[in-house]
Amino acid sequence: MAKLDIFQQTLCPVARAESVVGDIWTVLVLRELFARNHRFDEIQVMTGATPQMLATRLKKLEADGLLERRLYNKRPPRYEYHLTDKGRDFWPVLMALRAWGEKWCRLPGEELSTNYVHQTCGHAAGLGPLCDHCGELLRHEELIGKPSRARAAELEQRRAVLKEGTRSSR
């Protein structure tokens, strides 16, 4: 007997949403797409996913309509991955996970991983979903992120791995 699709098993929106984005790798891929990392190697290095795991998640996100592939190189074929409207609508969910993680998962003495400035008012945005200063809804395109020193060092280390991998594959 074939397994029923979660959409046929329940009307619960949480269960249905979890069936689409319910694992760490999928959420991290979406995080990287919001961070404007669109190429496979960028996403792999920044998430730490294995190539197989990443390929599987990208295919699933594309099948579920959260991202689309765009050819940027014909020979060999290479693609960039971009959020669709459905994928962009994941932003508030990502920000809610960030806020919860900043409140409950930081180690003692750690500062916020990333501070956002709300371009609309020019002040610190806080953890959202509304700007701490002006009270407006925080939208991805209206935020400028400034990573903490520790997060900036972590990101730079990952970018160095990406650059080294690019050099060694030439």
N, C-alpha and C positions, 0 to 999 in steps of 0.2 A: 504494500500500500504506500503510495507517495505521501511524503510529508507535506502537510498543509502550510501554505505561506502565512506568515505572521498576520498579514492584512486580512486573511480569512479566519484566523483563529480568535482575533480580539478586535474590539473597537477602541481599546486603550491607546491614546496618542503617545504616551510615554513608551510603551512596549513597541509600538510601530517605529517611533523615532530611534529607539535603541537598536532596532534591527538594521537601521541604516548607518548610524554613527557610533555604535555602542562598543568601541574598543579604542584603546589609547593610540594606536597607530593611525587610525582614521582621523581622530581629532587632531593629532600632530600634523598630519598632511594638510588638513584644512588650515591649521595655524600658519603653516609655511606659505600656503597660497595667499592668505591675508597679508603675510609679511612680504609679498611680492617675489617670492621664490617660485619660479614657474617651470624650471627644468628638472628632469629626473635626478641628475647628480646633485643639484642644489638641495632638493627635498630630501634625498637620501642622507646626505651628510648632516643636514640640520636636524633631522629627526633621529638619526642613528638606526634607522630601519635597514634590514637586509634588502638586497635588490629584489628578491622573490616576494618578500612581504610587501614592499612598496608597490611593486607591479600589481599585485593582487588588490591592494587597497585602491590604487588609481583606477583600475578596471571597474571595481565595484562602485566607486564614486561616480564614474562616468555612466555606468549602467543605471544608477539611481538618479542621474540628472543633476548632480551637484557640481560637476566640472565638465569641461569640454577640452578635447585635445586639439591643438593647432600645430600643423606641420611647419617647422622652421628650417628643416634641412632635408633635401630630397634624397641624397646619396651619402651616407646611409640615411634612411628615414629617421628623423628625430622630431620629437614633439615637445611642445610646451603645454602646460596644463593651466587652465584658467577657470575661475569660478563662474558659474551661471547665476542667474537671479536666485534660483533655489539655494545654491551654495552661499551666495552673499547673505542670504537671510539667516544663515547660521551664526552670524556675527554676535548677536546678543547672547546666544548660548555660550559661545567661546568666552565672551566677557564675563558672564556669570561664573563659569568655571574658573577663570582667572581670579575673580574677586574672592571666591570661596577658597581657592588655593593660597592666595596672599594672606587671607585672614587665618586659616587653619593649618596650613602646611609649611609655613616658613619655620626655619630653625631659629632658636633664640639668637638675637644679635644680627640676623639678616635683615637687610633693607628690602624694600619693594624691588622686585625683579626689574620692572619697567615702570617709569612714571610717564603718564600721558599728559600732554598739553592740549586743551580744547581750543582749536584754531578760532572758533567762533567768538570766544570771549578772551582768549589769550592767557587763561589761567590753568592751574593744575586741575585735571579732570576728576581725580579720585578714582575709585573703583567702580563707579557707575551703578546702575545703568544711566543715571542722570548726572550731569556735571555738578561737582561739588560747589562750584562758584555761581553759575548762572541757572542751573536747574534744567537745562535743555537735555534732551535725549542724546546720548553719545553715539555718533555715527562714525564708522570706520574711516571714511574719507575726510573727516573733520578732526582727526587726532594725529598728533606727532608724538611718537614714542621715543623716550630717552632711557636706554637701559642703564641699570646701576653699574658701577665699576665691575662688580663680580660677573654680572650677566654679560657685559660688554666683552670681558676677557674670555668667557665661555664661547660667545659667538665668534670672536676673532680666532680662537683656536679651531673651531669648526670650519671657518672660512679658509684657514691655512691648510687644513686637511683637503679641502676641496681644490685649492690651487695646486697643491702637491700632486693630487690625483690627476688633474688636468695636464700638468707638465709631464708626468710619467707615461701618460697614454699617447703622447705625440710621437 
